Amino acid sequence: MIGERGQGAAHLARTAVLVIVAALWLGPYAWMTVTSLKTLPEILRAPAYPLPQAVQLGAYREVLTTVPVGRYLLTSLAAAIAIALLQIALALPAGYALAKLRFAGRGAAFGLVLACLLIPAQVTFVPVFTLLGAAGLVNTFAALVLPFGVSALGTFLVRQALLSVPDEIIEAARMDGASELRIIYGILAPMLRPTLAALFLFSFVFHYNDYFWPLVMTTDDEVRTLPLAVALLREQGTGVRWHVVMAGNVILSLPVLALFAVAQRHILRAVTARV
């Protein structure tokens, strides 16, 4: 009886902790959404009041009419998806080579990958910008994608995941006549679905929300991304129109939330199936 009470108390404590953590994570987004449904006078009068007096969608209409949200959103989605897919396509053979192939300098190559994880992107900005400028790729869609095609984090994650794959699977595939590319993309890639889904999620979220690189690499609205458009909403007018800015951020975050929900379900399903 005492043991059951102790288990019940522990369950309640864990539930309470999870609720508090969820509230801390969801609180800012909820406040942003509620603020976008208010009018500017109402926000200035009581900025911390939790609920709007009446739901107002004027901020969303203003965002959609002020900036071409559709074009910016498509550019952001296309760039983020292209970067994530390219990183996965290149991380698979790189991680496979570091995990399953024997060659001179493999340890040094892996150390170089780890070292790349410690280098901020801003450090390599000038040489990469100069290289793209010399190639005539500034202010193009390629400039948003190509510099991030190779991911040290993706290579590291794939390599670590492949260490748990038995070598016998690879040897059996080779005996059946499978090529190295067939082994990598046809046999090992489906086995690494949770890792690849996590890599896609991390890459998409980071590059979809990236502000610095699109700002310095683009000057044409045709290739600019949605974070830049949301930033412009703050600059218009004589004061910050918080309801419009929050509405823009809500629109900006919707694809990320949808993708996270889908990717999280697949990851949990794969992990449960393995257990």
C-alpha positions in Angstrom: 0.0 0.0 0.0 2.8 2.4 0.9 4.6 1.4 -2.2 1.6 2.2 -4.4 1.2 5.6 -2.7 4.9 6.3 -3.3 4.5 5.4 -7.0 1.4 7.6 -7.2 3.2 10.5 -5.6 6.2 10.1 -8.0 3.9 10.0 -11.0 2.2 13.2 -9.9 5.6 14.8 -9.3 6.7 13.8 -12.8 3.5 15.1 -14.3 3.8 18.4 -12.5 7.3 18.9 -13.7 6.3 18.1 -17.3 3.4 20.5 -17.1 5.7 23.3 -15.8 8.3 22.6 -18.5 5.6 22.6 -21.2 4.2 25.9 -19.9 7.6 27.5 -20.0 8.1 26.4 -23.6 4.5 27.1 -24.8 4.1 30.3 -22.8 6.0 32.7 -25.2 4.3 31.3 -28.2 0.8 31.6 -26.6 1.6 35.2 -25.6 2.8 35.9 -29.2 -0.5 34.5 -30.6 -2.7 36.3 -28.2 -0.9 39.6 -28.8 -1.4 39.2 -32.6 -5.2 39.1 -32.0 -5.2 42.4 -30.2 -5.3 46.0 -31.4 -2.3 48.3 -30.9 -4.1 50.6 -28.4 -5.1 47.6 -26.4 -1.5 46.3 -26.3 -0.1 49.6 -25.2 -2.8 50.0 -22.6 -2.3 46.5 -21.0 0.6 44.6 -22.7 0.6 41.8 -20.1 -3.2 41.2 -20.1 -3.6 37.5 -21.1 -6.7 37.7 -23.3 -7.9 40.1 -26.0 -11.1 42.0 -25.4 -12.2 40.9 -28.8 -10.4 38.7 -31.3 -9.0 40.9 -34.1 -7.6 39.6 -37.4 -6.6 43.0 -38.7 -2.9 42.3 -38.0 -2.9 39.2 -40.2 -4.7 41.0 -43.0 -2.1 43.8 -42.8 0.8 41.4 -42.9 -0.7 39.6 -46.0 -1.2 42.9 -47.8 2.0 44.6 -46.8 4.5 42.0 -47.9 4.3 39.2 -50.4 4.1 36.5 -47.8 3.5 33.7 -50.3 6.6 34.3 -52.3 8.8 34.8 -49.2 7.4 31.6 -47.7 8.0 29.5 -50.7 11.6 30.7 -51.0 12.2 30.0 -47.3 10.6 26.5 -47.5 12.4 25.7 -50.8 15.8 26.8 -49.4 15.4 25.0 -46.1 14.2 21.8 -47.6 16.9 21.8 -50.3 19.6 22.3 -47.7 18.3 19.6 -45.4 18.0 17.0 -48.3 21.5 17.9 -49.6 23.0 17.6 -46.1 21.4 14.1 -45.7 22.5 13.0 -49.2 26.1 14.0 -48.4 26.2 13.0 -44.7 25.2 9.4 -45.5 28.3 8.5 -47.6 30.6 10.6 -45.4 29.3 9.0 -42.2 29.5 5.5 -43.8 33.1 6.0 -44.8 34.1 7.2 -41.3 32.2 4.3 -39.6 32.6 1.3 -41.8 35.5 1.8 -44.1 39.2 1.3 -43.2 41.6 3.8 -44.7 44.6 5.7 -43.6 43.8 9.0 -41.9 40.3 8.0 -40.9 40.8 9.2 -37.3 42.3 12.5 -38.5 39.3 12.9 -40.8 36.9 12.3 -38.0 38.8 14.8 -35.8 38.5 17.4 -38.6 34.7 16.8 -38.7 34.6 17.4 -34.9 36.7 20.5 -35.3 34.3 21.9 -37.8 31.5 21.7 -35.2 33.4 24.2 -33.1 33.7 26.9 -35.9 30.9 29.4 -36.0 29.5 30.1 -39.4 30.3 33.8 -39.1 34.1 33.0 -39.1 33.8 31.6 -42.6 31.5 34.2 -43.9 34.0 36.5 -45.7 35.8 33.8 -47.7 32.5 32.1 -48.6 31.0 35.4 -49.7 34.1 36.2 -51.7 33.9 32.9 -53.4 30.3 33.2 -54.3 30.8 36.7 -55.5 33.6 35.6 -57.8 31.3 32.8 -59.2 28.5 35.3 -59.8 26.1 33.5 -57.4 25.4 36.5 -55.0 21.7 37.3 -54.9 20.7 33.9 -56.3 18.9 30.9 -54.8 22.1 28.8 -55.1 23.8 31.2 -52.7 21.2 30.3 -50.0 21.7 26.6 -50.4 25.2 25.6 -51.6 27.3 27.0 -48.6 25.3 24.7 -46.3 25.2 21.6 -48.3 27.8 19.8 -46.2 27.0 19.4 -42.5 29.6 18.4 -40.0 26.8 17.7 -37.5 25.0 15.5 -40.0 28.2 13.6 -40.7 28.8 13.1 -37.0 25.2 11.9 -36.4 25.2 9.5 -39.2 28.6 8.1 -38.3 27.6 7.5 -34.7 24.3 5.8 -35.8 26.2 3.5 -38.2 28.5 2.3 -35.4 25.6 0.4 -34.0 24.8 -1.3 -37.4 26.4 -4.8 -37.6 29.1 -5.2 -40.2 27.5 -8.5 -41.2 24.6 -6.6 -42.9 27.0 -4.8 -45.1 29.1 -7.9 -45.9 25.9 -9.8 -46.8 24.8 -7.0 -49.1 28.2 -7.0 -50.8 28.1 -10.8 -51.3 24.7 -10.3 -53.0 26.4 -7.9 -55.5 25.1 -4.6 -54.0 27.2 -1.6 -54.9 28.4 0.8 -52.2 25.8 3.4 -53.2 23.1 0.7 -53.0 24.2 -0.2 -49.5 24.3 3.4 -48.4 21.1 4.7 -49.8 19.0 1.5 -50.3 19.9 -0.5 -47.2 21.4 1.7 -44.5 19.4 4.9 -45.1 16.0 3.2 -44.1 17.7 1.8 -41.0 18.8 5.3 -40.0 15.3 6.8 -40.4 15.1 8.3 -36.9 18.6 9.8 -37.2 17.9 11.2 -40.6 14.5 12.6 -39.5 16.2 14.4 -36.6 18.9 15.7 -38.9 16.3 17.0 -41.3 14.4 18.6 -38.5 17.4 20.4 -37.0 18.6 21.6 -40.4 15.2 22.8 -41.5 14.5 24.7 -38.4 17.9 26.4 -38.3 18.0 27.4 -42.0 14.3 28.3 -42.2 14.8 30.8 -39.4 18.2 32.0 -40.5 18.3 35.8 -40.8 22.0 36.7 -41.2 22.9 34.8 -44.3 19.9 35.7 -46.5 20.3 39.3 -45.4 23.9 39.6 -46.6 23.6 37.4 -49.7 20.3 38.8 -51.3 19.1 42.2 -52.4 16.3 41.1 -54.6 12.8 40.3 -53.3 12.6 37.4 -55.6 15.1 35.4 -53.5 14.6 36.9 -50.1 13.2 34.8 -47.2 10.3 35.2 -44.8 12.4 36.1 -41.7 13.6 39.2 -43.6 10.0 40.2 -44.4 9.0 39.8 -40.8 11.9 42.0 -39.7 10.8 44.7 -42.2 7.4 44.8 -40.5 9.1 46.2 -37.4 10.8 49.0 -39.4 7.7 50.3 -41.1 6.0 53.4 -39.6 7.1 55.6 -36.7 6.6 53.0 -34.0 6.7 49.3 -33.5 3.3 47.8 -34.3 3.5 44.9 -32.0 0.3 43.2 -33.1 1.5 43.2 -36.8 5.0 42.0 -35.8 3.5 39.2 -33.7 1.2 38.2 -36.5 4.1 37.9 -38.9 6.0 35.7 -36.4 3.0 33.5 -36.0 2.8 33.0 -39.7 6.6 32.4 -39.8 6.4 29.7 -37.1 3.5 27.7 -38.5 5.5 25.6 -41.0 8.1 24.8 -38.3 5.5 23.7 -35.8 3.8 21.5 -38.4 7.1 19.9 -39.5 8.1 19.3 -35.9 4.8 17.6 -35.1 5.2 15.2 -38.2 8.9 14.5 -37.6 8.4 13.9 -33.9 5.7 11.3 -34.6 7.9 9.4 -37.0 10.9 9.5 -34.6 8.8 8.2 -31.7 7.3 5.5 -33.9 10.7 4.3 -35.1 12.2 4.3 -31.6 9.2 2.4 -30.2 9.4 -0.1 -32.9 13.1 -0.7 -32.1 12.4 -1.1 -28.4 
